[in-house]
Amino acid sequence: MKNLFSVQGKVAVVTGGSRGIGAMIARGFVENGVKTYITARNADALQATADELREHGECIAIASDLSTMEGLTAFAGEIAQREQELHILINNAGATWGANIDEFPENGWDKVMDLNVKSIFFLTQKLLPLLRAAGTAEDPARIVNIGSMNGTTHPHMNNYSYSASKAAVHHLTRHLGGDLAAENINVNGIAPGFFPSKMTAHMLEHEAEMAKEIPRGRIGSPEDAAGTALYLCSRASSWVVGHTVALDGGSVAIA
């Protein structure tokens, strides 16, 4: 049982992998022997992250816009040209929008839903042949969808489309998990609490105050994100299907 948590030799895709939780997970994979593809829209930032991660292992940057069908189809096609099997898909790319309810715009709703929900479903659909080829009864292929504690509890912010989209991600994870398990593809999710990222940068100046409200007394770290993803993508979790792990230091437990 000593290799239960090994992911050595696997191939992974991490969307939104240039920064934040995506980069944290990608680094965890690279350092543990996973050939890791990262993708994001900003090609320069993406390449900079890939260059940094290549100091620890194999990381390939492929810029893409997953908010459109054309973009995600092109990205899936690029992966299919390079790989015959895909062991891990981390659906992390996401966006948020904040506005008062009386002023919340349609484009703020559609932008978030398209990237946070629609792209997860259709990128998964287009990469299914590679995931099916990689999965075995003993060690299935893995899909991990990144949700949010905002999809579980009231966020106390005016990010209406974001919280709704993340609740949809949690339910889509359960639905896909039930449908794909028989094909040796395990689908699970992670619902992060407060981690340092571009999306939460405006709140970092209040980090000390926010940490006091979290039962564990601190915000999330790269090791927290990477460790949870490594568990969900290793042999250790091969019988875990359709669940979303609250990775929040206990915030949801006291909500």
C-alpha positions in Angstrom: 0.0 0.0 0.0 3.0 2.4 0.1 2.2 3.7 -3.4 -1.4 4.5 -2.8 -0.8 8.2 -3.3 1.5 8.0 -6.3 0.6 9.7 -9.6 4.0 9.1 -11.2 3.9 8.7 -14.9 0.4 10.1 -15.5 -0.6 12.8 -17.9 -2.7 15.7 -16.7 -4.5 18.8 -18.0 -5.0 21.7 -15.7 -7.2 24.5 -17.0 -6.7 28.0 -15.6 -3.2 26.7 -14.8 -1.2 30.0 -15.0 -2.0 31.2 -11.5 -3.9 30.7 -8.3 -5.3 27.3 -7.4 -4.6 26.0 -10.9 -0.9 26.7 -10.6 -0.8 25.3 -7.1 -2.3 22.0 -8.4 -0.1 22.0 -11.5 3.0 22.3 -9.4 1.9 19.5 -7.1 1.5 17.3 -10.2 4.8 18.3 -11.8 6.8 17.7 -8.6 5.2 14.3 -8.3 6.1 13.0 -11.8 3.0 14.0 -13.8 3.4 15.2 -17.4 1.2 18.3 -17.0 -0.4 20.5 -19.6 -1.6 23.9 -18.4 -3.8 26.3 -20.3 -5.1 29.8 -19.9 -5.9 32.8 -22.1 -2.9 35.0 -21.3 -0.1 33.3 -23.2 2.7 35.2 -21.5 1.6 34.5 -18.0 1.0 30.9 -18.9 4.4 30.4 -20.4 6.0 32.1 -17.4 4.3 29.6 -15.1 5.3 26.7 -17.3 8.9 27.8 -17.3 8.9 28.0 -13.5 7.3 24.6 -13.2 9.7 23.0 -15.6 12.4 23.4 -13.0 10.6 20.6 -11.1 9.5 18.3 -14.0 7.5 18.2 -17.2 5.1 21.1 -17.9 3.7 22.2 -21.3 1.8 25.5 -21.9 -0.9 25.7 -24.5 -2.8 29.0 -24.5 -6.5 28.8 -25.2 -9.9 30.5 -24.7 -12.1 27.9 -23.1 -15.1 30.4 -22.8 -16.0 29.6 -26.5 -16.8 26.3 -28.2 -14.2 27.1 -30.9 -11.5 27.7 -28.3 -12.1 24.6 -26.2 -12.5 22.4 -29.3 -9.2 23.6 -30.6 -7.5 23.0 -27.2 -9.0 19.4 -27.0 -7.8 18.8 -30.5 -4.2 19.9 -29.6 -4.1 17.5 -26.6 -5.4 14.7 -28.8 -2.6 15.3 -31.3 0.0 15.1 -28.6 -1.4 12.3 -26.3 -3.1 8.9 -26.7 -4.2 8.8 -23.1 -5.2 11.5 -20.5 -5.2 10.3 -16.9 -6.3 13.5 -15.2 -8.4 16.5 -16.2 -8.6 19.4 -13.7 -11.4 21.7 -14.7 -10.3 24.9 -12.9 -10.6 27.8 -15.3 -13.2 30.2 -14.0 -14.4 33.8 -13.8 -16.4 35.9 -11.4 -18.5 39.1 -11.6 -19.9 41.4 -9.0 -22.7 44.0 -9.2 -25.7 45.0 -7.2 -28.8 43.0 -8.0 -30.6 45.9 -9.7 -27.6 46.5 -12.0 -26.3 43.0 -12.6 -25.8 42.8 -16.4 -26.6 39.9 -18.7 -23.0 39.8 -20.0 -21.8 39.4 -16.4 -24.1 36.4 -16.1 -23.3 34.8 -19.4 -19.5 35.2 -19.2 -19.4 33.5 -15.8 -21.8 30.7 -16.7 -20.1 30.0 -20.1 -16.6 29.6 -18.5 -17.5 28.1 -15.1 -20.1 25.6 -16.2 -20.5 25.2 -20.0 -16.8 24.8 -20.6 -16.4 22.1 -18.0 -19.1 20.0 -19.6 -18.0 20.4 -23.2 -14.2 20.1 -22.6 -14.9 16.9 -20.6 -17.0 15.7 -23.5 -14.3 16.3 -26.1 -11.6 14.7 -23.9 -13.6 11.6 -23.1 -11.9 9.4 -25.7 -8.5 10.1 -24.1 -9.8 9.7 -20.6 -11.5 6.4 -21.5 -8.2 5.1 -22.9 -6.3 5.9 -19.7 -8.7 4.5 -17.1 -8.6 1.0 -15.7 -10.8 -0.8 -13.2 -8.0 -0.5 -10.6 -7.0 3.1 -11.3 -9.6 5.0 -13.2 -9.0 8.2 -15.1 -9.9 11.3 -13.0 -11.8 14.4 -13.6 -11.7 17.0 -10.8 -14.0 20.0 -11.1 -13.1 23.1 -9.0 -16.2 24.5 -7.4 -16.3 26.9 -4.4 -17.7 27.2 -0.9 -19.7 30.0 -2.5 -21.7 27.3 -4.3 -22.6 25.7 -0.9 -23.3 28.6 1.4 -24.4 32.2 1.1 -21.3 34.1 -0.1 -22.4 37.5 1.4 -21.2 39.1 -1.7 -23.0 40.3 -4.9 -21.4 37.6 -7.1 -24.7 36.2 -8.1 -23.7 34.4 -11.3 -20.5 33.0 -9.6 -22.3 31.4 -6.7 -25.0 30.0 -9.0 -22.3 28.6 -11.4 -20.4 26.9 -8.6 -23.5 25.3 -7.2 -24.1 24.0 -10.8 -20.5 22.7 -10.9 -21.1 20.7 -7.7 -24.3 19.1 -9.1 -22.7 18.5 -12.5 -19.9 16.7 -10.7 -22.3 14.4 -9.0 -24.2 13.8 -12.2 -21.1 13.1 -14.3 -19.7 10.9 -11.5 -22.7 8.6 -11.6 -22.6 8.4 -15.3 -18.9 7.8 -16.0 -17.9 5.6 -13.1 -18.7 2.4 -15.1 -16.4 3.6 -17.8 -13.4 3.8 -15.4 -13.6 7.6 -15.1 -14.0 9.0 -11.6 -15.4 12.5 -11.3 -15.1 14.4 -8.1 -14.8 18.1 -7.1 -13.0 20.5 -4.8 -14.9 23.4 -3.2 -12.1 25.8 -2.0 -12.5 28.4 0.6 -10.3 31.4 0.7 -7.0 31.0 -1.1 -4.7 33.7 -2.5 -5.4 34.2 -6.2 -6.2 36.9 -8.7 -9.9 36.4 -8.0 -9.4 37.1 -4.3 -6.6 39.7 -4.5 -9.0 42.5 -3.5 -9.6 40.7 -0.2 -6.0 39.9 0.7 -5.4 43.2 2.5 -7.9 41.8 5.1 -6.3 38.4 5.3 -5.6 38.5 9.0 -9.2 39.5 9.8 -10.6 36.8 7.5 -8.3 34.1 8.9 -9.8 34.8 12.3 -13.2 33.7 10.9 -11.9 30.3 9.7 -11.8 27.5 12.2 -8.3 26.5 11.3 -7.1 30.1 11.8 -5.5 30.6 8.4 -6.2 30.9 4.7 -5.5 28.1 2.2 -2.0 27.2 1.1 -0.5 25.7 -2.1 0.1 22.4 -0.2 -3.6 22.3 0.7 -4.8 22.6 -2.9 -2.1 20.3 -4.3 -2.5 17.7 -1.6 -6.3 17.3 -2.1 -5.9 17.1 -5.9 -3.2 14.5 -5.5 -5.4 12.4 -3.3 -8.4 12.6 -5.7 -6.1 11.6 -8.6 -4.3 8.7 -7.0 -5.1 5.1 -6.4 -6.0 6.0 -2.8 -9.3 7.6 -4.0 -10.3 5.1 -6.7 -13.6 4.3 -4.9 -14.5 7.9 -4.4 -17.1 9.0 -7.0 -19.3 12.1 -7.4 -18.3 14.0 -4.3 -17.1 17.6 -3.8 -14.5 18.0 -1.0 -14.9 21.2 1.0 -11.4 22.6 1.2 -12.0 25.5 3.4 -10.4 25.1 6.8 -13.9 24.5 8.3 -15.7 27.5 7.1 -18.7 25.6 5.7 -18.9 23.5 8.9 -19.7 26.6 11.0 -21.8 28.4 8.4 
